[in-house]
Structures are given as structure tokens and as C-alpha cells.
Amino acid sequence: MWPLRPPPGGPQDLVGPFDVTRWDPDQVLDPSWNVTPTNDVWSVLERVEHDTGEITRQLRPLRWELLYQEEGSPPTGVRGQGAGHN
């Protein structure tokens, strides 16, 4: 999955460069150049069709979130960002 900034011309500008085969042209997101947690962002998902084994790419809005490692959980190599996290 690749989260993407909103394209200037709309989501249709992402279809060609990312070889997207499935998307809903009626879905729109409000323009914003500041992606923060809980914002929806355009994302390209690559999936394998169970019936045919064909790989397809979908353009869908997904919620962008930051996940913090809880104390006592195994390390993931990613450090939390934000106030109070070292």
C-alpha cells in the first residue's frame, strides 16, 4: 500500500502512473496538503484475485494513522513520534 498526497487534478491523475485497474471515479477527498493522523488519503492497494491469480491495483481512500509501540511489546524498529515519546 502506498499512501499518496492528493493529486492536483484529482484521483484520476493517479490511475495511469500506478497502473490502477479498479477505482470509483465518484469518490472524492477534500484537498489538503497536510496529511495528519485520522485523515483519509488516496492509497494504491495491490491484490491477487483468488479466482484467476491475476494481480490488480485498486485506488481507494484509507484512513491514515500512526501506531505506537506499547510498552512490553516486541520492538519493531520503528520509533513513536509525538509529544512524550522518546
N, CA, C and O atoms as CSV, one atom per row, in Angstrom:
chain,resi,resn,atom,element,x,y,z
A,1,MET,N,N,0.841,-1.156,0.000
A,1,MET,CA,C,0.000,0.000,0.000
A,1,MET,C,C,0.891,1.225,0.000
A,1,MET,O,O,1.888,1.280,0.720
A,2,TRP,N,N,0.523,2.221,-0.822
A,2,TRP,CA,C,1.251,3.482,-0.877
A,2,TRP,C,C,0.300,4.623,-0.584
A,2,TRP,O,O,-0.559,4.908,-1.419
A,3,PRO,N,N,0.404,5.306,0.577
A,3,PRO,CA,C,-0.435,6.472,0.793
A,3,PRO,C,C,0.074,7.623,-0.061
A,3,PRO,O,O,1.284,7.817,-0.176
A,4,LEU,N,N,-0.820,8.380,-0.655
A,4,LEU,CA,C,-0.447,9.403,-1.606
A,4,LEU,C,C,-1.047,10.751,-1.254
A,4,LEU,O,O,-2.160,10.831,-0.735
A,5,ARG,N,N,-0.299,11.813,-1.541
A,5,ARG,CA,C,-0.849,13.156,-1.405
A,5,ARG,C,C,-1.944,13.339,-2.448
A,5,ARG,O,O,-1.933,12.677,-3.485
A,6,PRO,N,N,-2.889,14.237,-2.178
A,6,PRO,CA,C,-3.943,14.461,-3.164
A,6,PRO,C,C,-3.361,15.023,-4.446
A,6,PRO,O,O,-2.618,16.002,-4.386
A,7,PRO,N,N,-3.659,14.455,-5.592
A,7,PRO,CA,C,-3.136,14.981,-6.845
A,7,PRO,C,C,-3.861,16.268,-7.228
A,7,PRO,O,O,-5.041,16.423,-6.914
A,8,PRO,N,N,-3.180,17.188,-7.899
A,8,PRO,CA,C,-3.816,18.463,-8.253
A,8,PRO,C,C,-5.051,18.294,-9.134
A,8,PRO,O,O,-6.013,19.047,-8.984
A,9,GLY,N,N,-5.046,17.323,-10.050
A,9,GLY,CA,C,-6.176,17.138,-10.958
A,9,GLY,C,C,-7.210,16.150,-10.468
A,9,GLY,O,O,-8.171,15.869,-11.184
A,10,GLY,N,N,-7.045,15.613,-9.269
A,10,GLY,CA,C,-7.982,14.630,-8.748
A,10,GLY,C,C,-7.421,13.222,-8.825
A,10,GLY,O,O,-6.322,13.020,-9.339
A,11,PRO,N,N,-8.170,12.240,-8.315
A,11,PRO,CA,C,-7.665,10.868,-8.240
A,11,PRO,C,C,-7.392,10.248,-9.614
A,11,PRO,O,O,-6.566,9.341,-9.720
A,12,GLN,N,N,-8.065,10.718,-10.663
A,12,GLN,CA,C,-7.832,10.152,-11.987
A,12,GLN,C,C,-6.388,10.357,-12.440
A,12,GLN,O,O,-5.916,9.630,-13.314
A,13,ASP,N,N,-5.674,11.335,-11.866
A,13,ASP,CA,C,-4.267,11.546,-12.209
A,13,ASP,C,C,-3.367,10.432,-11.667
A,13,ASP,O,O,-2.223,10.311,-12.104
A,14,LEU,N,N,-3.854,9.619,-10.732
A,14,LEU,CA,C,-3.055,8.525,-10.158
A,14,LEU,C,C,-3.280,7.196,-10.880
A,14,LEU,O,O,-2.492,6.265,-10.717
A,15,VAL,N,N,-4.338,7.101,-11.670
A,15,VAL,CA,C,-4.697,5.841,-12.314
A,15,VAL,C,C,-3.613,5.379,-13.283
A,15,VAL,O,O,-3.193,4.223,-13.221
A,16,GLY,N,N,-3.159,6.238,-14.162
A,16,GLY,CA,C,-2.160,5.873,-15.165
A,16,GLY,C,C,-0.785,5.573,-14.589
A,16,GLY,O,O,-0.244,4.496,-14.836
A,17,PRO,N,N,-0.198,6.505,-13.821
A,17,PRO,CA,C,1.161,6.275,-13.310
A,17,PRO,C,C,1.300,5.037,-12.420
A,17,PRO,O,O,2.380,4.451,-12.355
A,18,PHE,N,N,0.226,4.629,-11.732
A,18,PHE,CA,C,0.294,3.482,-10.837
A,18,PHE,C,C,-0.380,2.240,-11.409
A,18,PHE,O,O,-0.574,1.258,-10.693
A,19,ASP,N,N,-0.737,2.272,-12.692
A,19,ASP,CA,C,-1.370,1.120,-13.360
A,19,ASP,C,C,-2.581,0.605,-12.578
A,19,ASP,O,O,-2.744,-0.603,-12.404
A,20,VAL,N,N,-3.423,1.516,-12.111
A,20,VAL,CA,C,-4.617,1.162,-11.347
A,20,VAL,C,C,-5.657,0.557,-12.290
A,20,VAL,O,O,-5.941,1.113,-13.350
A,21,THR,N,N,-6.219,-0.582,-11.898
A,21,THR,CA,C,-7.242,-1.237,-12.710
A,21,THR,C,C,-8.637,-1.090,-12.115
A,21,THR,O,O,-9.628,-1.269,-12.823
A,22,ARG,N,N,-8.731,-0.767,-10.826
A,22,ARG,CA,C,-10.034,-0.604,-10.170
A,22,ARG,C,C,-10.045,0.674,-9.355
A,22,ARG,O,O,-9.158,0.915,-8.536
A,23,TRP,N,N,-11.074,1.496,-9.594
A,23,TRP,CA,C,-11.278,2.690,-8.777
A,23,TRP,C,C,-12.657,3.242,-9.071
A,23,TRP,O,O,-13.226,2.987,-10.133
A,24,ASP,N,N,-13.187,3.995,-8.132
A,24,ASP,CA,C,-14.509,4.590,-8.267
A,24,ASP,C,C,-14.328,6.078,-8.550
A,24,ASP,O,O,-13.949,6.825,-7.647
A,25,PRO,N,N,-14.587,6.530,-9.780
A,25,PRO,CA,C,-14.371,7.944,-10.101
A,25,PRO,C,C,-15.294,8.889,-9.342
A,25,PRO,O,O,-15.053,10.096,-9.323
A,26,ASP,N,N,-16.345,8.364,-8.718
A,26,ASP,CA,C,-17.254,9.212,-7.952
A,26,ASP,C,C,-16.744,9.505,-6.542
A,26,ASP,O,O,-17.257,10.409,-5.883
A,27,GLN,N,N,-15.737,8.755,-6.064
A,27,GLN,CA,C,-15.181,9.008,-4.732
A,27,GLN,C,C,-14.253,10.216,-4.800
A,27,GLN,O,O,-13.396,10.302,-5.680
A,28,VAL,N,N,-14.427,11.134,-3.877
A,28,VAL,CA,C,-13.580,12.323,-3.825
A,28,VAL,C,C,-13.149,12.562,-2.379
A,28,VAL,O,O,-13.849,12.192,-1.436
A,29,LEU,N,N,-11.993,13.181,-2.229
A,29,LEU,CA,C,-11.495,13.609,-0.926
A,29,LEU,C,C,-11.289,15.113,-0.974
A,29,LEU,O,O,-10.947,15.666,-2.019
A,30,ASP,N,N,-11.497,15.771,0.157
A,30,ASP,CA,C,-11.233,17.205,0.209
A,30,ASP,C,C,-9.749,17.460,0.012
A,30,ASP,O,O,-8.923,16.738,0.571
A,31,PRO,N,N,-9.391,18.475,-0.773
A,31,PRO,CA,C,-7.965,18.768,-0.976
A,31,PRO,C,C,-7.297,19.188,0.331
A,31,PRO,O,O,-7.843,19.984,1.095
A,32,SER,N,N,-6.115,18.643,0.573
A,32,SER,CA,C,-5.333,19.001,1.757
A,32,SER,C,C,-3.887,18.589,1.514
A,32,SER,O,O,-3.616,17.457,1.115
A,33,TRP,N,N,-2.962,19.513,1.757
A,33,TRP,CA,C,-1.545,19.191,1.592
A,33,TRP,C,C,-0.910,18.831,2.931
A,33,TRP,O,O,0.290,18.562,2.987
A,34,ASN,N,N,-1.686,18.822,4.002
A,34,ASN,CA,C,-1.180,18.484,5.321
A,34,ASN,C,C,-1.840,17.177,5.764
A,34,ASN,O,O,-2.948,17.191,6.298
A,35,VAL,N,N,-1.168,16.062,5.544
A,35,VAL,CA,C,-1.722,14.762,5.923
A,35,VAL,C,C,-1.407,14.522,7.394
A,35,VAL,O,O,-0.243,14.439,7.786
A,36,THR,N,N,-2.448,14.413,8.192
A,36,THR,CA,C,-2.291,14.181,9.623
A,36,THR,C,C,-3.048,12.914,10.007
A,36,THR,O,O,-3.900,12.453,9.248
A,37,PRO,N,N,-2.749,12.343,11.175
A,37,PRO,CA,C,-3.485,11.150,11.591
A,37,PRO,C,C,-4.990,11.383,11.579
A,37,PRO,O,O,-5.472,12.465,11.914
A,38,THR,N,N,-5.692,10.384,11.201
A,38,THR,CA,C,-7.153,10.315,11.049
A,38,THR,C,C,-7.662,10.949,9.764
A,38,THR,O,O,-8.872,10.970,9.535
A,39,ASN,N,N,-6.758,11.476,8.900
A,39,ASN,CA,C,-7.177,11.952,7.587
A,39,ASN,C,C,-7.308,10.777,6.639
A,39,ASN,O,O,-6.571,9.798,6.759
A,40,ASP,N,N,-8.233,10.860,5.702
A,40,ASP,CA,C,-8.296,9.883,4.620
A,40,ASP,C,C,-7.322,10.314,3.532
A,40,ASP,O,O,-7.240,11.497,3.203
A,41,VAL,N,N,-6.585,9.357,2.973
A,41,VAL,CA,C,-5.628,9.627,1.899
A,41,VAL,C,C,-5.848,8.616,0.783
A,41,VAL,O,O,-6.321,7.506,1.027
A,42,TRP,N,N,-5.503,9.002,-0.441
A,42,TRP,CA,C,-5.567,8.058,-1.553
A,42,TRP,C,C,-4.483,7.018,-1.382
A,42,TRP,O,O,-3.339,7.356,-1.080
A,43,SER,N,N,-4.827,5.769,-1.570
A,43,SER,CA,C,-3.889,4.660,-1.414
A,43,SER,C,C,-4.050,3.694,-2.573
A,43,SER,O,O,-5.155,3.466,-3.065
A,44,VAL,N,N,-2.928,3.131,-3.001
A,44,VAL,CA,C,-2.942,2.103,-4.039
A,44,VAL,C,C,-2.717,0.764,-3.352
A,44,VAL,O,O,-1.695,0.544,-2.703
A,45,LEU,N,N,-3.698,-0.132,-3.508
A,45,LEU,CA,C,-3.600,-1.466,-2.916
A,45,LEU,C,C,-3.391,-2.473,-4.034
A,45,LEU,O,O,-4.103,-2.456,-5.038
A,46,GLU,N,N,-2.422,-3.342,-3.858
A,46,GLU,CA,C,-2.161,-4.391,-4.842
A,46,GLU,C,C,-2.703,-5.700,-4.277
A,46,GLU,O,O,-2.330,-6.117,-3.181
A,47,ARG,N,N,-3.582,-6.338,-5.033
A,47,ARG,CA,C,-4.255,-7.552,-4.572
A,47,ARG,C,C,-4.118,-8.661,-5.602
A,47,ARG,O,O,-3.967,-8.396,-6.795
A,48,VAL,N,N,-4.170,-9.905,-5.137
A,48,VAL,CA,C,-4.199,-11.071,-6.023
A,48,VAL,C,C,-5.629,-11.597,-6.045
A,48,VAL,O,O,-6.202,-11.914,-5.002
A,49,GLU,N,N,-6.195,-11.684,-7.242
A,49,GLU,CA,C,-7.551,-12.225,-7.379
A,49,GLU,C,C,-7.513,-13.717,-7.067
A,49,GLU,O,O,-6.697,-14.446,-7.630
A,50,HIS,N,N,-8.383,-14.174,-6.181
A,50,HIS,CA,C,-8.391,-15.577,-5.757
A,50,HIS,C,C,-8.778,-16.510,-6.898
A,50,HIS,O,O,-8.247,-17.615,-7.002
A,51,ASP,N,N,-9.698,-16.075,-7.752
A,51,ASP,CA,C,-10.183,-16.938,-8.830
A,51,ASP,C,C,-9.152,-17.117,-9.943
A,51,ASP,O,O,-8.925,-18.231,-10.414
A,52,THR,N,N,-8.529,-16.010,-10.360
A,52,THR,CA,C,-7.658,-16.049,-11.535
A,52,THR,C,C,-6.179,-15.988,-11.209
A,52,THR,O,O,-5.358,-16.367,-12.044
A,53,GLY,N,N,-5.810,-15.522,-10.020
A,53,GLY,CA,C,-4.412,-15.339,-9.668
A,53,GLY,C,C,-3.832,-14.049,-10.256
A,53,GLY,O,O,-2.640,-13.778,-10.113
A,54,GLU,N,N,-4.679,-13.261,-10.914
A,54,GLU,CA,C,-4.242,-12.014,-11.527
A,54,GLU,C,C,-4.008,-10.955,-10.460
A,54,GLU,O,O,-4.761,-10.867,-9.489
A,55,ILE,N,N,-2.967,-10.155,-10.640
A,55,ILE,CA,C,-2.660,-9.073,-9.715
A,55,ILE,C,C,-3.372,-7.815,-10.198
A,55,ILE,O,O,-3.223,-7.417,-11.353
A,56,THR,N,N,-4.149,-7.189,-9.309
A,56,THR,CA,C,-4.851,-5.953,-9.635
A,56,THR,C,C,-4.435,-4.867,-8.663
A,56,THR,O,O,-4.032,-5.144,-7.533
A,57,ARG,N,N,-4.538,-3.635,-9.115
A,57,ARG,CA,C,-4.270,-2.482,-8.253
A,57,ARG,C,C,-5.541,-1.669,-8.120
A,57,ARG,O,O,-6.210,-1.363,-9.107
A,58,GLN,N,N,-5.866,-1.321,-6.867
A,58,GLN,CA,C,-7.055,-0.549,-6.558
A,58,GLN,C,C,-6.640,0.806,-5.988
A,58,GLN,O,O,-5.678,0.902,-5.227
A,59,LEU,N,N,-7.367,1.833,-6.361
A,59,LEU,CA,C,-7.182,3.155,-5.781
A,59,LEU,C,C,-8.356,3.398,-4.848
A,59,LEU,O,O,-9.506,3.461,-5.282
A,60,ARG,N,N,-8.049,3.538,-3.540
A,60,ARG,CA,C,-9.111,3.709,-2.545
A,60,ARG,C,C,-8.666,4.699,-1.484
A,60,ARG,O,O,-7.475,4.802,-1.188
A,61,PRO,N,N,-9.616,5.428,-0.911
A,61,PRO,CA,C,-9.263,6.257,0.238
A,61,PRO,C,C,-9.193,5.395,1.495
A,61,PRO,O,O,-10.099,4.605,1.762
A,62,LEU,N,N,-8.126,5.546,2.260
A,62,LEU,CA,C,-7.959,4.844,3.530
A,62,LEU,C,C,-7.593,5.850,4.603
A,62,LEU,O,O,-7.048,6.914,4.309
A,63,ARG,N,N,-7.894,5.511,5.848
A,63,ARG,CA,C,-7.581,6.389,6.970
A,63,ARG,C,C,-6.106,6.258,7.331
A,63,ARG,O,O,-5.604,5.149,7.515
A,64,TRP,N,N,-5.416,7.385,7.432
A,64,TRP,CA,C,-4.005,7.435,7.785
A,64,TRP,C,C,-3.891,7.559,9.299
A,64,TRP,O,O,-4.479,8.462,9.893
A,65,GLU,N,N,-3.135,6.657,9.928
A,65,GLU,CA,C,-2.972,6.698,11.376
A,65,GLU,C,C,-1.546,6.355,11.761
A,65,GLU,O,O,-0.842,5.661,11.028
A,66,LEU,N,N,-1.129,6.844,12.909
A,66,LEU,CA,C,0.155,6.469,13.494
A,66,LEU,C,C,-0.110,5.432,14.574
A,66,LEU,O,O,-1.018,5.600,15.388
A,67,LEU,N,N,0.663,4.377,14.586
A,67,LEU,CA,C,0.529,3.341,15.605
A,67,LEU,C,C,1.778,3.358,16.467
A,67,LEU,O,O,2.897,3.289,15.957
A,68,TYR,N,N,1.584,3.450,17.755
A,68,TYR,CA,C,2.702,3.490,18.685
A,68,TYR,C,C,2.930,2.114,19.282
A,68,TYR,O,O,1.988,1.356,19.512
A,69,GLN,N,N,4.190,1.805,19.529
A,69,GLN,CA,C,4.544,0.554,20.169
A,69,GLN,C,C,4.208,0.651,21.653
A,69,GLN,O,O,4.591,1.610,22.323
A,70,GLU,N,N,3.498,-0.335,22.154
A,70,GLU,CA,C,3.164,-0.334,23.569
A,70,GLU,C,C,4.323,-0.896,24.376
A,70,GLU,O,O,5.099,-1.718,23.889
A,71,GLU,N,N,4.426,-0.443,25.608
A,71,GLU,CA,C,5.486,-0.920,26.481
A,71,GLU,C,C,5.320,-2.419,26.707
A,71,GLU,O,O,4.224,-2.897,26.998
A,72,GLY,N,N,6.417,-3.153,26.569
A,72,GLY,CA,C,6.392,-4.588,26.789
A,72,GLY,C,C,6.165,-5.392,25.520
A,72,GLY,O,O,6.285,-6.617,25.539
A,73,SER,N,N,5.836,-4.721,24.409
A,73,SER,CA,C,5.662,-5.459,23.150
A,73,SER,C,C,7.006,-5.587,22.451
A,73,SER,O,O,7.911,-4.795,22.712
A,74,PRO,N,N,7.154,-6.571,21.565
A,74,PRO,CA,C,8.436,-6.744,20.884
A,74,PRO,C,C,8.781,-5.525,20.035
A,74,PRO,O,O,7.890,-4.914,19.445
A,75,PRO,N,N,10.067,-5.161,19.965
A,75,PRO,CA,C,10.460,-3.992,19.173
A,75,PRO,C,C,10.223,-4.242,17.679
A,75,PRO,O,O,10.391,-5.356,17.184
A,76,THR,N,N,9.828,-3.175,16.977
A,76,THR,CA,C,9.570,-3.291,15.547
A,76,THR,C,C,10.580,-2.530,14.711
A,76,THR,O,O,10.558,-2.628,13.484
A,77,GLY,N,N,11.465,-1.775,15.342
A,77,GLY,CA,C,12.429,-0.986,14.590
A,77,GLY,C,C,11.896,0.390,14.223
A,77,GLY,O,O,12.598,1.173,13.582
A,78,VAL,N,N,10.659,0.699,14.622
A,78,VAL,CA,C,10.071,1.997,14.336
A,78,VAL,C,C,9.849,2.716,15.656
A,78,VAL,O,O,9.275,2.151,16.587
A,79,ARG,N,N,10.295,3.935,15.736
A,79,ARG,CA,C,10.121,4.694,16.974
A,79,ARG,C,C,8.874,5.549,16.878
A,79,ARG,O,O,8.579,6.105,15.820
A,80,GLY,N,N,8.145,5.656,17.965
A,80,GLY,CA,C,6.962,6.507,18.005
A,80,GLY,C,C,7.354,7.967,17.884
A,80,GLY,O,O,8.406,8.373,18.377
A,81,GLN,N,N,6.526,8.747,17.240
A,81,GLN,CA,C,6.785,10.168,17.082
A,81,GLN,C,C,5.650,10.921,17.751
A,81,GLN,O,O,4.484,10.540,17.646
A,82,GLY,N,N,6.005,11.978,18.429
A,82,GLY,CA,C,4.994,12.788,19.060
A,82,GLY,C,C,5.430,13.188,20.445
A,82,GLY,O,O,6.471,12.745,20.932
A,83,ALA,N,N,4.642,14.020,21.077
A,83,ALA,CA,C,4.978,14.520,22.402
A,83,ALA,C,C,5.031,13.376,23.403
A,83,ALA,O,O,4.122,12.547,23.465
A,84,GLY,N,N,6.079,13.340,24.168
A,84,GLY,CA,C,6.197,12.339,25.235
A,84,GLY,C,C,6.759,11.004,24.788
A,84,GLY,O,O,6.926,10.109,25.616
A,85,HIS,N,N,7.050,10.842,23.531
A,85,HIS,CA,C,7.627,9.577,23.064
A,85,HIS,C,C,9.093,9.789,22.729
A,85,HIS,O,O,9.440,10.694,21.970
A,86,ASN,N,N,9.949,8.952,23.295
A,86,ASN,CA,C,11.389,9.053,23.033
A,86,ASN,C,C,11.835,7.946,22.129
A,86,ASN,O,O,13.016,7.861,21.793
